[in-house]
């Protein structure tokens, strides 16, 4: 019903009320060289992920703009496009220009739109205080208004406030604001931005360790992304769903989603790398080390073809973890040290600090077998990073690795297991470690024969089978 009513409106009104699908249908039926409509066409193309088309339309109209309203909208569209491409200098220049145009025009709605995008930019750079202030000012610009235009913008602002609250670690506020964003956006847009608010809520559930609760939210978001043919968003959300399933040890489904995500991102090195990183993680958790190594190596090679810090760090983290599992401790530490440095030297956004935390946690684990002094230093760094990041899974991993240092159980490079008699481990931890050590080596020496491994260890074949299952080998 809303879509049919909106079909009588002009393209600007359609976009400003979140009805991109209807605008797309209208544009398919007509062609015009009107400057404002060309700018709006660019916004629609960008919304549906056709960034090259969006950029081309803006380039075509750039020299033909003669009205201030069009110039303001042009700068806003160009700034948003640059922001989506992580070209932060261009984004800031264009968005500031749009802001001043709208201020001159005394257009409070345009000012709020500009501030919303500038807040997104500030958050991407790690300046949460500035982002929060801008979002509050943007909200004031539509306060008291009841139009669909204002409702849509309030939904976008609420999503921005939720993301900033999540970055600050205020999970309760972030949850409330994502809920408000979803409510408002479901009532009008029901597309990309609505689905992204669902993904944001699901991310919060994952950070709290509530993986099962996140799964349905990711699935609903994926349904929307598929309906709107938003391949990039769908591929990224599928990987997040795959990660939640992996935490619940649903290996087969997780791998399938990662493989599907890779298909969606063919030709995009960062996207393919992200999918291979997840697939390598699946292999690693199933102790398929050769396949995990191949996938992780390919992931690093792909990531290095692009400029995504996230892809490069994540690929190195998984390769470092695989090398650690292969008992190549020095190589693992070298790779993970590089990952941590990449994340540390990038802009100080919360996402990059989380990437650094992930690299540092597993670097400490690799150092446990080569340089415990350095490892303790990395644990201290991880503890500091954890203070500002909500992530139950990484917190548990930090605790698991910290326990290794407390119990002083060490694997040497020549495949020896060493217990420090001056700092005895807990009995159950020592027993579990010794069982795994003996079992892995017995299976390796007998080419995975349960019968011969049992004979070598002096136990029954059934006992070896049960141990193999217990240690997930």
N, C-alpha and C positions, 0 to 999 in steps of 0.2 A: 504493500500500500504506500509506504513512504517513497519507494523507488518510482512508482507511477506518478505521484504528485510532483516529485522532483524533476521528472523528465521535462516539465514545462519551464523550468528555471534556466537561467543562463549558466555557462560553465563555471564562472567564478563562484556563484552561490552554491553550486554542486560541490565544488572542492572544499569550500569553507564550512560545509555541513557534513563533510566526510563521505560523500557519495561518489567515490572515485569510479566505481563500476559503471554507474549511469553516465558519468562524464565520458568514460572510455567508449561507451556505446554511441553516444551522441557524436563524438569525434569521428567515429568510423563511418558515419553517414554524411558528413559534410567536410569541406575544406575551406579555409579562410586564411588570409594573410594579416588579419587584424593583430596588432602587436600584443594586446592584452591576452587575446585568446591563444596566441602562440606561446606566451609565457605559461599559461595554464596548461596547455598541452604538454609542455615540458614537465610541469609538476606531476601530471598524470603518468607520464612515461617513467619518471623517477620513482613514483610510488609503486609501479609494477615491476621495478627492477631493471628497466631499460635505460640505464644511465647514459649510454652513448647517444641514444635518441634524444634524451633530455638535454644533454650538452649541445647537440647539434642544433636543436630548436632555439636555444638561448643564443647561440652564436649567430644564427640567421637574423634574429630580431634585434641584436645589440645596437646596430647602427641606425635603427629606424625608430627608436624611442623618442618621443617628443613631449609626452605628458608625465607629470611628476608621479601620479598614481601608478602608472606602468613602470616607471623607473624603480619605484619602491618595491613593487612586486617582483620585478626582474632581479634586483639585488638579493631579495629574500630567497628566491628560488635558486639562484646561483650559489648563495652561501650554504643553503641546505644540501645542495648537490655536492659541494666541496667537502662539507662535513661528513657526508656519507662515504666519501672516498678518502677520509682521514687527511685531507689537505687543510690543516688547521690554520695556516697563515692566510690562505685565500678565503677560507670560511669566515675568519674574524673580520677581514677587510670588507667583505660583501655584507655580512650581517650587521656590522656597525653602520655601514652606509644605509641599509634598509631602516635601521632604527632611527637614524637622524631624519631620513625622508618622512617617516611616519610621524615623528615628533613635530616636524614642520607642518605636516598636514593635519595635525591634531586628531589623528586616527588612533584611538585607544586600542581597537581590535588589532590593527597592524603592529602597534607597539608591543602588545602582549605576544603576538606571534614571533616577533623579532627576539624578544627577551627569552621566550621558550627555547629557541634555537641557540641563542648565546649561552643559556644555562647548560644546554647539552654540550656545547663546546667546552665550557669551564669544567664540567664534570669529567669529560674525556681527558682533560689535562690534570685532573686530580685536585682542582680548586673547588672543594665541596661547599665552603662557606659562600663563595661568590655565586655558585650555582643555586644554592638554597635561597639567597637573597633575591636573585633575578626571578626565580620561580614564584616567590611570594609577591613580587611586584607585578608579574604577569597575571597572576590570579586576581589582583586588585583591579586590573583593567577590565575584567568581565564580571566583576562583582555586582549582583543584583539583576543581571540580565537573564532572561528566560528563553531567548530564541534558540533554535537548533544550532545556529552558528556558535553561540556562546557555550552551549552544552558540549558540543564537540571539542572546542578548545579547552574547556575545563577538564574534559577527560584526558586530553593530551598532557595538560599541566599536572594533573594528579599522577599520571604515569611517570612523569619526570621527577616529581617530588618523591614518589615511591622508590625510584632508582637511586636517588641521592640519599634517602634514608637507609636503604640497604647498604650502600657504600659506607655510611657512618656506623653500621652495625646495629641500627635501631630496627630490629626485625618486626616488632609490634607495630610501629608506625608504618613501616614499609608495607606490611600485610594489609593494613587498613586502607592505605592509599591505592595500592594495586586493586583492591576490591572495589573501591570507588571508581577508579579508572575503567575497570572492566564493565561496571554497571552503566556508566555514561556512554562508553564506546559501543557497547552491545546495542544500546538504544538507537544509534544512528549509523555509525560507520560499519561495524560488524565484519571488518576485514583485517588488514595488516596490523593496524595499531591495537585493535582489540586482541588479536592473537598474541601480539608481543606482550601485552599486559598479563595474559595467561602464562606465558613463558617466564615472565618476571616472578610471578607468584610461585610457579613450580621451582624456579631456582632457589627461592627462599626455603621451600620445603626440603630441597636437597641439602642446602647448607646446614639445616637443622638435623639432618640425618633421617628425614621422613621420606625415604625414597619411594615407598609404595604410594604415598599420598600425591607425590609429584607426577606419577605416571599418567593418570587420567587427564591432568591438566596439559601435559605435553601432547597427549593424543588429540585432545580437542583443538589445541593450537595448530597441530599438523593438518587436521581436517580443513581448517580455514585457509592455511597456506596453500594446500593443494587446490582448493576451490578457486583461489585467486591466482593460481599458477606462479606463486612466489618461490622460485626454486632455491635461492640463496637462504632465505629465512627457513624454508622447509628443511634444507640440508643441515643447517645449524641446530635446529630444534630436534631433528632426528638423532643427532649425535648426543645431545643432552639426554634424550630419552634412553639412548643406548647406554649412556654412563649410569643412569639410575638403575637400569635393568642389570648392568654389570655388577653394581654394588650388591644386588640381590642374588648374584651368581646365576643369572639367566643368560648363559653364554651364547647359546645358539641364536636367540632373538636379538641380542645385542650386536652380534657380528653381522646379522642380516641387515639391520638398520644402518650400521656403519658402511656396509657395502653399497646399500641404496644411496646413502648420502654421497659416497664417492662418485657414483654414476651421475648424480645431479650436478656435481661440481667439476666434471671432466673439462680439462683445459684451464682450470683455475688452480695453479700450484698450491696456494695456501689452503684451498678447500679440500683438494685431494689429500694433502698432507695431514690435515686434521682427521679425515676419515681413516687414513692408514695408521695414524697414532692410536686411535681407538681400537682398530683391528689388532694392532700389535699388543695392546693391553689385554685384549681377550685371549690372545695366544699365550701371553706371559702368565696369566692367572690359571691357565690350564696346563702350565709347565711344558708347553710346546715351544722350546727355546729357539730352535733353528728357524721356525716360521716367524716367531716374534722378532728375531734379529733381522731377518730379511725385510719384514714390513717396517720395522723401525728405521733401518738404514735408508729404505726408499722414501720414508716420510721426511727424513732430514734432507735428502737430496732435493725433494720437491719444495720443501719450505725455503731452502736457500735460493730458489729461483725467484722468489717473490720478496716483498718487503714487510711481511706481517711478522711483527715481533712475537705475537702470541703463537703463531704456527712454528716459528723457529725454536722458541723455548720449549713448547710442549713436545716437539719431535725429539729434541735432545734429552728431555727428561725421560721419555720412554726408552730411548736407546741406552741411556745411562742405567736405568733400572734393569734392562735386559742384560747388559754387560755385567752388572753386579750379580744377577742370578747365574750367569755363566762363570762366575768366580774370577772375572777379569777386573779385579777391584781397582787397580790403578787407572785403567782405561775408563772405568765407570766414573771415578772421581774426576778425571779430566773433563769428561763430557758434561757431567752435572755442574761442575764449576763454571764451564762456559755458559751453560743455560742460566745459571744464577746471575752471572755478570751481565748477560744480555738483558735480562729483566730489570736488574738494578740500574743499568745505565739508560733505560728508556724513560719516557715521561712518567711522573709519579702518580699515575692513576691507581685506583684501588685494584683494578683488574691486573695491572702489571705487578703490583705488590703481592697479589695472590699467586701469580706465576712465579715470582721470586721465592715465596714461601714454599711452594711445591718443589722447586729445584733444590732449595737449601735443605729441606727435610730429608730428601733422598741422597743428597750429597753427604749429609751426616752419616747416613747408613753405609755408604760406600767407604767413607773414612774409617769406620769402625774396624775394618780389617787391615788398614794400612797406616793410619795416622790418627790415633785416638785423641791426641791433643787438638789437632785441627778439627776433628769431628765434634768435640765438646764446644769449640768456638762456633761452629755452624748451628749446633743445637741452641746455643744462647741467642744467636741471630734469629732462628726460627721462633723461639719463644717470644722475642720482641715483636716479630711480625704477627704472630697469632693474637697478640693483644688487641690489634685493630681489625681483625678479620674473623668473621663468623663462618666456620667450616668444621663441622663435627668430624667428618671423615679425615681431613688432614690433621685435626687435633688428635684423633685416635692413632694415626700413623706416627705422629710426633711422640706420643706416649709409648708406642711399641718400640720405636727406635731408641728412645731415652732409656727404656728398660734394659736394652742390650748393654749400654754403657754402665749401668748400675750393677749388672750381674757379671760383667767381665767374661763373657763367652766370646771367643775369637776364632775365626777361620783364617788360617794362614794361606799364603799364595801357593804353597806346595801341598794343599789339600790335607791339612792337619787341623784337628779340633783342639783348642787350648782352653782350659779352665784356670782362672786365677785363684789359687788356694788361699790367698790373703783377702780375697773379696768374693766369698762364695755366692753362687747364684741360688735362686730359689729351687727347691727340689723338682717341682713339676716342670719348670722351665728348662732345667738341666736335662731332665728325662726326655722331654719333647725334642730338644735340640739333638741329643745323642741318638735317639731313635731315627730322626730324619737323616742325620749324617750317615749312620750305618746303612740305612735302607737305600739311600741314593747311591752310595758307593757299591753296595752289593748288586744292585740292579745294573749299574753301569758296567761292572766287571763281568756280569753274566749275560750281557746283551738283553736285559729286561726279562730274563727267564725267572718266573716265580719259583719253580722247583729248585733250580740251581742256587738261586739267592737264598732260599730257605736252608738248603744244605750248608751253604757257606756260613750262615749266621747261626746254625744249630737250632733252628726253630721249625715249626710246621709251615707248610705252604699256605694253609688257611691264615695263620698268624701274619705272614708276609702280605697276603692279600688285604687283610684288615688294616695293617699299618699303611699300606699304599693308599687305601681309601681315606684313612684318617689324615694323612699328610698331603692329600690331593695331588698325588704323583701319577 
